[in-house]
Amino acid sequence: MKKVLFTILGFGLLSLNAQVIKERINFDYPQFKIVVKNDSKNNSAKRDLGSGWFDYATAYNDFNGSGLTSSVYFIQPDTNLYTIYTAGEKVRTGFHVLGRINDARDEVYSNNPARFSRHNTYTWDSIRFTQFYVRWADSMKVGNTTVEIVDTVFIQYFLPAGLDNMSYVYQADPNKPYYYSCPKRDSYKKATRLNSAAFKTDTIFMTKQWADSVGLNGAQTTFFGRQVSAPVGVTIPHNATNINANLIGHTIFFKPMKKPNVGDTGIAYNGSNWVNKYNMYGVRMFSKTGLTVDNSNREAQNNAVITNFEVVDGATVNIFKSYIPGTVFSNTFFEGTDYHLTTQTLSVNTVDANGNGIGNIYPNPSNSSNEIFVPVKLAETQTVTLSICDVTGKVVKTIRAEYAAGDFDITVSTEGLGSGVYTCTMVAGDFKATTKFVLN
């Protein structure tokens, strides 16, 4: 069956046995012809020293050797609205809330992920994402009066205290837990589709000025997206012992002013003409065919967070309640919002005229891990030597290797070193500088 490019899909959860998933959820990922306007992001997973955009989609694509594709998924507060395809298939709009949980320490951020380790306090500055607001109707009747339609979008933000950290297993591998995080399940309100555990909620009123153009061209119809940015402005304290303490997340929910009737059609294409009468709102989702998500490492919890008709009432369906993680899909599947994060603990404070430098070692003092991180700045590719000395001046550890130009951290194992004060001397070409750290 040929489907048009503009597609909305629902899905069903597979049955479980004793709270064990039999297999991952299979999901069809159609290709969409989408155009993003005003999308000025720098598509690079790299970030500036101590600050930058955590662009998970680009980083994930680079990390896994490309092949990541994007789609548009539309959001409705209920499942009354349908899409009808060319062949007559009628599909409910099953997505009510979309979002993602982020771990800034995930190895997918390949450019020095230790900069946002569990030892870093950092600020969550802002978010940006691509929205698709398709405005078919500008007015509606309220009683006997014709009024302008004003739709509403809610963005909710979550700190670690507002998240549940859960695990599940597959029946095929019952001894291997998979981890995910989602907004507090018991705080999800089915009447509003909002979550009271959010520390902040932004409300955007969608009027004509927000409407994006739609190029109706049969099966080749193009939908135009617009980049949206929103400030967050919150600090996430460092926590060296709780691996979930740096997780943050968001959700997006659309509430249309003109609500569909039960069984109504939101959009249909019969091969030559479009039928439409309701405003629709979607966000860009990403997937990669043939690559499953392995969240058996509890430190990697970048998940899609989805509420659909299966769990919209907050009831437990299978093992999930209110939210479904992206890890249960047969393919990689996540929402594409970028986070801007900043940490002030990594400044390279000793830099010579040639552009080489060393910063303050962290954590300092160190008492909770077997490694420390040495911030380094290099103007060009060259050999770097780090010499660790005890209080007597004896060299107890040496690291010597060639590194590429840039700002990065050198990880130093402290295994076997006793408590006390140590110095770390960096030599790179003509540059030489020393900094201190303490092991408890």
N, C-alpha and C positions, 0 to 999 in steps of 0.2 A: 504494500500500500504506500502510495506516495503521500507524504505529509508536507504541508507548507512550512516555510521557514519559521513562521511565528507559531510556537507550540507551547502549550502548557500541559504538564504531565502530573498525574498523581501516582501513588504507589501503594502497595500493601506490604505489611510486614509478614515474614515467614513465621510459621508456627515454631514454638519453643518447647523444650522438654526439660523440666526441672530448672528453669531459668538458664538454659543453655541454648544459644542460637545454633540451628542446624547448619546454616550456611549463610553467606552474605546475601544481602538483597540485590537482586539483579535490577539494573536500571538502564533505560534507553537514553542515550545522549545525542539528540539530533543536533545537526549543525545549523547555525543561525547566521543570517546576513545582517550584521549589526555594525553601525558606525558610531564611534564615540567622538563627539565634538567637545571642544574646550577641555580636552584631556591632555594636560600639559605635564603629566608625570614623566620623570626620567626613568625609563624602563631598565633599571640596573639594580641588582641586589646589593651592590656596595653602598656603604653609607659613610658619612663624614665622621671624624673622630668624636666619639661620644654622643653623636646626634645624627638622626636621619630617618628616612621613611622605611619602615619594615614592609616592603612590598612582597608579600608572601607568594603571590602568583608568579611573579618573575623569578624570585629566588627558587621556588619549587621547580619551575620549568628548567632553569639552569642546572639545578641539583640533579635532576633526573634525565638530563639530556634531551630536552625539548619534547614536543608532542602534546603540550597542554592546549586545550581548546576552551573557548568561552561560549556561554549561552546566556539567554535571558530567561529568568524565572519570575513569574508574576505572582503577586500576593493578594489574597482576598480574605476578609474576616470570617467567611463561611464557605461552604461547598455548594452553594446554590447556583453559581455561575458555571457555564459550560463553554467549551470550545468544540466546534464541529469541523472536522477535516474534510478534504475533498471526497474521500470515499464514504463519508457519512458517519465515521466514528465520532462518538460524543464522549468527551473526557471532562471530568470535573476539575475545577481549580482547587487542588488539595493543599496548597501551601498557604499557611496563615502567618507564620513568623519565620524570618530567615536571619542568620547571623553567624558569628564565629567566635571561638575562644582562641587566644593567642598566648604562646610561650616565647618570649623574646630570646630564650636560650636555645631554641631548637637548632639542631645542626644544619638544617636546610639553609639558614643564613650563613653561608659558607665563608663570608669575609669577616673573620675574627669573632665568632659567636661568643667567645669568652668575655667580650666587652660588656655584655649584658648577662653576666653570670649571676648565680644566687647571692653573690657578695655585693652586687650593685644596687644602690637605691637609684631609681630612675623616675622620670616624669612622663606621663602619657599626655602629650601635647594636643594632638588633634587626630581626626580621621579624615579619609577621603574615599569616595566610592562613586561608581557610575550608576546613575538611575535612569530608568526609562519610564517616563510619564506620558502615556498615550491618552490624550484628552479627546474623546469622541463627542462629549456633551458639555456645553457651557452653561446651560440653565435647566431648571426643573420647576415643577409646580409644587408649592407648599401651601396647601389649602387652595385658595383661589388666586394666589399671588405667584408670579413667575420670579424666581430669585436666581442669582448667580450661584453656580456650583463651586463650593470650596471643599476640596478633599483634604485629608489630614494624613501626615506621615509622622510616626513616632520612632525616635531613635533612643534606645536605652543602653546605658553603659554599666558595666559590672566590674567590681573589684574582687579580689580573692574571697573576701567574706561573703560575697553574694553568689558564690558558685558552689555547686555540688561536684565532688570528684568521685567518679564511679568506675566500676570495672565490670566486664562480662567475659564469657568464654564461648568458643565455638565447640559444638559437639565433636567435630572432627579432631579437635586438639584441646581436650578439657583441662589440661594441666598448664595452659598458657593464657594468662589473663590479658585482656586488652583494656586500655584505660581511656577514659574520656571525661570531659568536664562540660557542664552546662549551667545556665542560670538556675538558682534554687527552684527545684521542681514544685515544692509545696507553696511557693510564693507566686506561681503563675496563676493568673485570674482568667478563667474562661470567659467571663462576661465582657472584659475589656481587651483581652489578648495581651495585657501588659503584666509585668512582673514587679512586685513590690520590693524585691531585693536589689533592684537597680539603685545605684547611688545618684544617678542623674538621668533625666528624661528630656530630650529635645523634642519640641513640637514644631512641625513645618506645615504651614497652610498652603496647599497647592491650588493656586489660581491660574488664570490664563498665562501669566508671565512664565510659569514653570513648564508649560506644555512644550514638548519636543515634537518635531515634525515626523510625519510618517509618509514614506513614499510608497503609495499603493500601486503595486505593479504585479498583480497576480501572485503567482508562486514565488516571484522574486522580490516581493515587498521588503522594503528596508525600514528598519526602526532605528532612530537616532537617539543615542544616549548623551547624558549631560553629567559632567563631573560635579560632585557636591562635596564641600569641605565643611567641617564643623569642629569648633574648639572643644577640648575636653578639660585639660588643665588640672591634673591630679597627680599626686606623688605616690609611688609604690615603694614602700620601705624594703630594704634588703632583708633576706632571711636565708641564712646559711644551712638551715636544717630541714625546713619544710619545702619540698620541691614544688608544691602547688602554690606557694606564696607569691609568685610573680606572674601568675596567670591573670589575664584581663580579657574582657570580651564585650561584645555589643550584640544587639538585635535590632531588626528593622520591621515595622508593622505598618500596613496601609489600611486606612479606614475611609472608604468612599462615602461621599454624602448621598449619592443616589445609589441605593442598595438594590441588588438584583432580587427578583422574585424567585421562588423555588422552581428549579428546573429551567431557568431562563438561559438564553444564549448570549454570551458576552461578545463573541466574535466567531464568524463562520466564513468559509471561503468555498464556493461551489465550483471553482475552476475558472471563473471569469469575473465574479462579483463578490464584494465583501459585504457582510451584514454585521453591524456593530451599533451599540448605543450606550455602552457603559465606559467610564473612565477606568484605566488600568495602570498599575504601577508595578514595575519590576526592577530587579537588580541583577548585576552580572555575576554569574556563577562560573566556576572553573572545574574541569574534569580532565582526566587522562585515561583513555581506553587501555585496558590491559595492565594497568598498574594499580594494585590494591594498596590500601593504606595499612601500614603496620604500626599500630600504636601499642605494641607490647612493651615498648620503652616508655615508662610513665613520665619521662621528662619531655616527651614530644607530644603535645596535646593541641595541635592546631586543627580544630574540628569545625565542620559545618554544624550549625545548630538549627534544627528544623522543627517547627510545629506544624503538623498537617492534620487532616481530618481523622486520622487514626487515633491521635492522642490529644485532640484539641480540648476535650473536657477535663483534662488533668488526670484521667483515669489511667491505670496501668494497663498497657497493651503489651503482651509478652513481658519483657523485663524493663521496658522503657516507660517513663511517665512524663508526659508533657513535652519532652524534647527528644529528638532522635539525633545521635551523633553521625558525622560523616563517615566514621570508620565502619559502619555496618553496610555500606554500599559495596557492590562488587568492584566498582572503579573508584579511583580518587575523585573526591567531590567536595568542594568547599566554596564558600562565599568570598568575594574578591575585594573586601575593604582593606585599605592600607592604614597602618598606624604610624604616627610620628612619635618617636621616643627619644628622650635625651637623658644622659647621665653626666654628672659633673665630677665624677670620681676618677676620671682617667686622663687628666690633662698631662701632656708631655711638657714638663716645666723646664727641662734643661736641653736647649737646642743650640747647636753651634752654627757658625756662619754658612756651613755647607748644607744645613738642613737635616742633620742627624740629631736624635735626641732620645732621652729616657725620661719616664714619668715615675710617679709614686707607685710602689708595689702595693697590690691589694690581694687578699684581705691583709690588713696590717693593724694590729697584731693578728696572727693566724692561729686559730685554736680548734678549727672544726673540719679541716680537710688536709689532704696530703699533697697539696699543690698551692703554688702562688702564681700570680700573673704579673709580668713585667711589661708595662706599656712601652713601646719602642716606635721611633719614627726614623725612616730612612729615605734619603733623597734619591738614592739609586740602588740597584741590586748590588749587594756586597756581603762579605763575610762578617758575621757578628760573633763576638766572644763575650759570654757572661761568666764572671768568676764570683762564686759565693764564698765568703770568708767568715770565720768565726771571730770572736772578740780578741783572740790572740794573733789574728792576721793570717792564720792557716787557711789555705784554699781547701774547702771541703767538697766543692762540686764545681764542675766546669761544663758549660754548654757552648759548642762552637758549630755554626752551620751557616750556610748561605741563605739569605732572605731577599725577596723581591722588594722593590721600593714601595713605600706606603706607611700607613699607621696600623699597627697590629700589636698583639700581645704575644709574648713568649711564655709558654707554660713551663714552670720549673717544679719538678717533684721535690718535696721536702721529706720524703720517706727516709728514715734513718738518721735524720738530724734531730738533735736534742733541743730542749728549751734554751732560749737565750737570744742575744742580739747578734744579728748578722749584717754584713754589708754585701751589696751586689754591685760589681763594677762592670760597666759595659764598654767594650772597645770595638769601634767600627772605623776602619781607616785611621784618620788623624783624631777622631772623636774619642774622648775618654771621660766618663763621669761615673760617680758612685752614689748610691742611695742605700738607706738602711731599712731593715724590717725586723720584726720580733716574732719568735715562735714561742707560744705558751705551752 
